């Protein structure tokens, strides 16, 4: 079985976040950290060198490829604060319309800054996504 490129590490989440050079981005990360920690009830773990993840689930594709990934997480990328909404955006389409300024990819929510979005709606998106992934959870 081929392993996923991004794996959990033993690196320090707080140490990683302290290295985020942009003060506003770092503060946004700390707010997202608290939202995700509260919603998941999980302690954050580093996934690879730049992703803060929460929880784990098992996946298996029709091709037979399988592995484990985080249930939700985020990364302070250079251009955006990227949130990983693993269940995708269709289940939260009603909320996305009310979120505020953002862009999306398949399972990535891109924000320039938290001040551009409604924090309550963002929390509901994370909650709904995490709840949707609950049956796939493999570890607490």
C-alpha positions in Angstrom: 0.0 0.0 0.0 1.4 3.4 -1.0 1.6 5.8 1.9 0.1 9.3 1.8 2.6 12.0 1.4 1.3 14.0 4.4 1.7 12.0 7.6 1.3 13.1 11.3 4.6 14.1 12.9 5.8 14.7 16.4 6.7 18.3 15.6 5.2 21.0 18.0 2.1 22.7 16.8 2.8 25.7 19.1 6.4 25.9 17.9 5.2 25.8 14.2 2.7 28.6 14.8 5.2 30.8 16.6 7.2 30.7 13.4 4.4 32.3 11.3 6.1 35.6 10.5 3.0 37.7 9.7 1.5 38.7 13.1 -2.1 39.0 11.7 -1.9 35.5 10.0 -0.5 34.0 13.2 -3.4 35.5 15.3 -5.9 34.2 12.7 -4.2 30.7 13.0 -4.6 30.8 16.8 -8.3 31.6 16.4 -8.8 28.8 13.9 -6.8 26.4 16.2 -9.3 27.1 19.0 -12.3 26.7 16.8 -11.1 23.3 15.5 -9.9 22.1 18.9 -13.3 23.0 20.4 -15.3 21.5 17.6 -13.4 18.2 17.3 -12.5 17.7 20.9 -9.1 16.7 19.7 -5.6 17.9 20.3 -3.9 19.4 17.2 -1.1 17.5 15.5 1.3 18.5 12.8 0.7 16.8 9.5 3.8 17.1 7.4 5.8 20.3 7.9 3.0 22.9 7.5 -0.4 21.5 8.3 -2.1 21.6 11.7 -4.6 18.7 11.7 -7.3 17.3 14.0 -8.5 13.7 14.2 -7.9 10.9 11.8 -10.0 8.9 9.4 -9.5 6.0 7.1 -10.1 6.3 3.3 -10.2 3.8 0.5 -10.5 4.7 -3.2 -12.1 2.5 -5.9 -8.5 2.0 -7.2 -7.7 0.1 -4.0 -5.4 2.9 -2.7 -6.1 3.6 1.0 -4.7 5.4 3.9 -5.4 7.8 6.8 -5.8 11.5 6.8 -6.9 14.3 9.2 -10.6 15.1 9.7 -10.0 18.8 9.5 -7.1 21.2 9.7 -5.5 24.3 8.5 -2.2 25.7 7.1 -0.9 29.3 7.1 0.2 29.3 3.4 2.0 32.3 1.9 -1.1 33.8 0.1 -4.0 32.4 2.2 -5.0 30.8 5.4 -6.1 27.4 4.1 -8.7 25.4 5.9 -9.2 21.7 5.1 -12.9 20.9 4.9 -12.4 17.2 4.1 -16.1 16.4 3.4 -16.2 19.0 0.7 -18.5 22.0 0.3 -21.7 20.5 -1.0 -23.0 19.6 2.5 -22.4 23.2 3.6 -23.4 25.1 0.5 -26.1 27.0 2.4 -23.4 28.2 4.8 -20.9 29.1 2.2 -23.2 31.7 0.7 -23.2 33.5 4.0 -19.5 33.1 4.9 -18.0 36.2 3.4 -14.9 36.7 1.2 -13.3 33.3 0.3 -12.2 31.0 -2.4 -12.6 27.2 -2.5 -10.8 24.2 -4.0 -12.0 20.6 -3.8 -11.7 20.4 0.0 -9.8 23.6 0.6 -11.2 26.9 1.9 -8.9 29.8 1.2 -9.2 33.0 3.4 -7.0 36.1 3.1 -7.9 37.0 6.7 -10.5 36.0 9.3 -11.9 39.5 9.4 -13.2 38.9 5.9 -15.6 36.2 7.0 -18.3 35.6 9.6 -16.6 33.6 12.4 -19.9 32.0 13.5 -20.6 30.7 10.0 -17.1 29.5 9.7 -17.5 27.5 12.9 -20.8 26.0 11.6 -19.0 24.9 8.4 -16.3 23.2 10.5 -18.9 21.6 12.8 -20.9 20.2 9.9 -17.9 18.9 8.1 -16.5 17.2 11.2 -19.9 15.7 12.0 -20.1 14.4 8.4 -16.7 12.7 8.9 -17.7 11.1 12.2 -18.4 7.7 10.8 -15.0 7.6 9.1 -13.0 8.4 12.3 -10.4 5.8 13.2 -8.7 7.3 16.2 -9.5 9.8 18.9 
